[in-house]
């Protein structure tokens, strides 16, 4: 039998209007619009000049020549012990060990007992510095991801309580290993003369184990809190590339402040350098702000792109 065409049934419309449902739909639309507005606000220019530090005397920061013996002794030890061999060992340990898990606030509170021996600008605890940085970024109206980055950028200093040999492999300015030490590193190349890699046939040459334009992601920076946290968050967060660069390079002052190692950069590094420079005032110049009150700022549990630090 041949198929017979069947006319579709006349659709039935619900002519009853549910006022409550319409009101709920309207409220949902309003909520979506608010979220869209928040996203739009998060697109604010991170490269706009910082406002909070305009009246500060910036010549008073990073005065290492006048620093106390605590700071100078720290850098002497760091520059002697940060070798290629140690950095390879530290990275192997990072990938092979299982570490404790904790929330962001737990990590911050753990850091509350650490005073950074490399810092000539402050003797505040780490939780106070993190809150200062995040609050300065918030007051300047920068995106929420940047505020978050300010809040967590030093959490890698938890290394001090677990795998560290001292503070020399946790804090301080960072620099590449595996090539000649640059004069623009704090205290210059004189402080590296007792480092086994100083004057090495390979590690002591201009490019060492690297090649021009290889990209900083191929370069082994001195092991410490920046490298550690960078390796954690790049796999456990949804933070943008700019935030990852801020975390990895914020202590890389010879690069983002003194202009060293430009010959190793690729095009991506040039873009990330802009983000690190935009962040730097909030890390450095917020240290002279009033000490924040933790109880006032910790008003509710944080909702962050990643919940655990391993």
N, C-alpha and C positions, 0 to 999 in steps of 0.2 A: 504494500500500500504506500502511495506517495505521501511524503510528509505534508502536513496541513499547517498553514500559517496560523498562529494563534495571536490574537490581539493582546497586547499587554494590559494588565489590570489597571484600572484607573487609580492613581495614587490617592491615598487617604491622608489628608492634612489634619493636624491637631489644631483646632481653632481656639482652644483654650489657652490663655496666656497665664503663665506662672510668674507672678510678680516677684516672688522671693528668688526664683531661679535667675530672673533677669537682673535683679539687684546683685546677686552673688557674681554673675558674669561681669557686671560693670565694675565691681570691686576688684575682680581678678585682672581686668584690663588696666585698672589704675595701678595695681601692683607691678604689672609688667612694665608700664611706662616709667615707674619709679626706678626699677632695675635698669632700664635702658638709660635713664638719666645718670645713674651711678656709673654705668659703664662709660658713658660719654665723659664724665668727670675724670674717670681713671685714665683718659687719653690726654690729660693735661701734659703740656710740654715738660719733660723732665730736665730739659736743657736750659730752661729759663733760669736766669741768674738767681742765686739764693738770696733771700731777703733777711733772714734772721741774723746774719753775721756782718751786715754792712757797717755797723758802727764799732766793730771789734778791731783791736790792734793786732793784726795778724803776724807782726814781727816777733811777737812774744812766744810763738809756737815753734816746736821742733828746733829748739836752741841746743843742739847736741854738744857743741863745744863748751858750753857752760853747764852741761849736765853733771849730776852727781856721780860719784864713783860707782854706785849701783848700776847705772845705765851703761857707763863705759866698760865696766867689767863684763856685763852681759854681752855686749857686742863683740868683745874680744873672744869670749868663749864661743859664741855663735859662729863667728867668721873662721875660727879654727876647726870646728867640728862638723860643719855642713859640707860634706864631701859627696862625690858621686856614689861611693860605696855605701855611705850611710843612707842616702836618699833611695837607693835601690832596695836596701833592707827595709826601710820604713814603708815603702809602697807594697812590698811583699807582705809585710805584717798587716797592713790595712786590708788587703784582699783575702787574707787567710784566717783572720781572727773573728770570732763572734763577740760582740760587745753588748753592753747593757742597753736597754731601751728606756726612754723617758720622754715625757711630753716637753713642749717648748718651755713652759713655765718651770717645770722641774729642772730642766737644763740651766735656765737662767738663775734659779735659786742656788744651784750647785756652784755656779761661777761666782757667787756672792762672796766667797772666801778667797778669791784670787786677786792679787794686786800685780799688775803687769810691770815687771822689772825693767822692761825696755823703754817705757814711756816717760819722757821728761815733763809731760804736760799735765799729768793728773795722777793722783793717788787714790782715786775713787775705785770702788769695787766694779766688777764687770757688769753686773746687772744695772748699776746706775748709769754707766756709759751707754749701754744698749738703749735704755729708756731715753736718755738725752738725745741720742741720734734719731730714734724713731719720732720723738716728739718734735724735734726741729724740722724734720721732713714733713710731718703732718701740718705743722703751723704754716709752712710755706705752700700748702695745698698740692703737694706732689701726689702721684698715683698711689693707691693702696698697696700695690705690689712693691713699690719703692719703700713705703713705710715699713712693710713687713721685712724687707731686706735689711733696713736699718736696725730693726729689732733683733735679727738673728745673725748679723754678719760676723760676729765674733764668737758664736757658740762653739766653733771648732776648738776653742781653748779648753774645752773639756778634756782634750788630750792630756793635759797636765795631770789629771787625776787617774789616768789609766796607763797609756803607753809611753809617756814622755821620759826622757833621760834627765830632764831638768826643764828650765824655761827656754833654753837656747833652741830647742826643736819644737817650740810651741808659738812663741810670740816674736815680735820684732819685725823690722823691714825684711821683705823677701827679695831674692835675687836668683838668677839662673845658676845652676851648677853644670859642669861639663864643658865649659868654655872659659876664657880668661875673665877674671874678675874685673869689673869696670870701676874706674876711679870715682864714678858718681854714686856708688854704693856708700852708705853712711860710714864715715871715718876712712874712706878710701882703701886702696889696695894694700897699704902698709899693714893694715890689721889682719890681712890674710896670709902673711908670710909664714906662719906656722901651720897653715892648712896643707895637708899632704898633696892636694891637687894644684897648689900654687907652683907655676913654672913647669907643670907636667907637659910631656911631649905632645899630647893631644888636648887634654883638658885646659892647658895653658895657652892655647892658640886662639885667634880672634873668633872663629866660629866653632872650634872644638868639635863636638860630636854632631853638630847641627849644620844646616845649609842656609844660605841667604833666602829670605822669604818663606821659610818652612812653616811659619805660623806658630804662635805661642802655645797652641794646644799640643804641639810636638816638643815643647821645651820643658825640661824638668826644673821647676822652681824649688828653692829650698823648702824642705818639709816643715810644715807647721800648721797652725790653725786654719789658715786660708785654704791650703791644698786639701786638708782633711775634710772641711765642711763642703767645699766645692764637689768633691767626689761623692759625698752623701746626698746633697740636694739635687745634683744633676740626674740622679736615678730615682729619687723619692719625692719629687715635687713637680709642680706645673709652673714654676717660675720661668720668666722669659730669659732669653740669652743675655740681656743686659744685666739682669739680677745675678746670673751665674758669673758673669765677668766681674761684677762689683765684689762678689764674695771671694773670688779667686785672686783678684789683682789689687784689692784696696790697700794692701801693705806693700805693694810693688812700687815704692816711691822712686827708685832709679828710673823706672819706665814712665809712669804717668805724671811725675813731677819734674824729673831732671832730663827727660828725653833720651835716655839710654835704650839700647837694644832695638832701635827702629828698623835696623836691617834684617831682623828676624820676623817682622810682622808681615801678615798677609792682609788682604782687603777687609776681611771680617774683623781682624784685630783693630784696624783703624776706626771702625764703627764702634767697637766696644770701648775703645779708649775714651771716646766722648762720654759714654755713660759713667765710666769710672771717675772721670774728672768732675762730672756733675754731682756725683755722690760724695766726693772727698771733703767738701766743706762741712757736711753734716757729720762726718766721722771725726774730723780734726777740730773744727772750731766750736762744736757744741760742748767741748770739754770744760769750757769756762762758764757754762750756764749754771743756774741754780740746781742743786741736787734734787732730782724728782722724788716724789713720794710714791713708793710702790703700791701702797694700799689705795691711793687715789686713782692710779692708772689701771690697776688690775680690777676692773669692775665686773668682769664676767669671763668665763672660760673662752679662750681664743679659738676661732675657727680658722685654721691655717691650711695651706695646700698640702702640707705633710704633718702628720701628727706625732711621729716618733723620730728620735735621733738615735742612730745605732752607733 
